[in-house]
């Protein structure tokens, strides 16, 4: 069990607006059972997160999102955490795409990161997400403002991914546009 004192230190570090400290902490959190759940419950108890801390965490999320998702192991808790830690989306309804693993999709474990760039989504669907299970798929949605947790930040635009963080529990009418065979 992780102590409340350690959790408070963790909260202070993540919310320090220092991207390097936050990145190091994400690595450390994954090595200790229970830290993410205590962190999320503390965050949801009304800890105020500054705009600068949200901006810094957003970049860490862009860089380490898959790792954070795996460490937390609970997509509903992750959605709550991201809603508290990322800058609120202010845009309009938008068509977004995602390259997903077909097995994860069938299991209802759709990822959080979507893009308006179909070529970028295809890259993940036929590449990284096609390396295991039955292969990859290309998904599309029309995302309402309320479904999008955060829009792209400067780092995501620099990477030319234009990543939107979407709450997968709030989307419907998902289209499967293409399927990709498993890569060996």
Secondary structure as the mmCIF struct_conf table of DSSP 4:
data_model
#
loop_
_struct_conf.conf_type_id
_struct_conf.id
_struct_conf.beg_label_comp_id
_struct_conf.beg_label_asym_id
_struct_conf.beg_label_seq_id
_struct_conf.end_label_comp_id
_struct_conf.end_label_asym_id
_struct_conf.end_label_seq_id
HELX_RH_AL_P HELX_RH_AL_P1 UNK A 4 UNK A 14
TURN_TY1_P TURN_TY1_P1 UNK A 15 UNK A 16
BEND BEND1 UNK A 17 UNK A 17
HELX_RH_AL_P HELX_RH_AL_P2 UNK A 19 UNK A 29
TURN_TY1_P TURN_TY1_P2 UNK A 30 UNK A 31
BEND BEND2 UNK A 32 UNK A 32
TURN_TY1_P TURN_TY1_P3 UNK A 33 UNK A 34
HELX_RH_AL_P HELX_RH_AL_P3 UNK A 35 UNK A 44
TURN_TY1_P TURN_TY1_P4 UNK A 45 UNK A 46
HELX_RH_AL_P HELX_RH_AL_P4 UNK A 51 UNK A 72
HELX_RH_AL_P HELX_RH_AL_P5 UNK A 75 UNK A 85
BEND BEND3 UNK A 86 UNK A 86
HELX_LH_PP_P HELX_LH_PP_P1 UNK A 87 UNK A 89
STRN STRN1 UNK A 94 UNK A 101
HELX_RH_AL_P HELX_RH_AL_P6 UNK A 102 UNK A 106
TURN_TY1_P TURN_TY1_P5 UNK A 107 UNK A 108
BEND BEND4 UNK A 112 UNK A 112
STRN STRN2 UNK A 113 UNK A 115
BEND BEND5 UNK A 116 UNK A 116
HELX_RH_AL_P HELX_RH_AL_P7 UNK A 118 UNK A 126
TURN_TY1_P TURN_TY1_P6 UNK A 127 UNK A 127
HELX_RH_3T_P HELX_RH_3T_P1 UNK A 128 UNK A 130
BEND BEND6 UNK A 131 UNK A 132
TURN_TY1_P TURN_TY1_P7 UNK A 133 UNK A 134
STRN STRN3 UNK A 136 UNK A 143
HELX_RH_3T_P HELX_RH_3T_P2 UNK A 145 UNK A 147
STRN STRN4 UNK A 148 UNK A 150
HELX_RH_AL_P HELX_RH_AL_P8 UNK A 154 UNK A 158
TURN_TY1_P TURN_TY1_P8 UNK A 159 UNK A 160
STRN STRN5 UNK A 163 UNK A 166
HELX_RH_3T_P HELX_RH_3T_P3 UNK A 168 UNK A 170
STRN STRN6 UNK A 175 UNK A 180
HELX_LH_PP_P HELX_LH_PP_P2 UNK A 181 UNK A 183
#
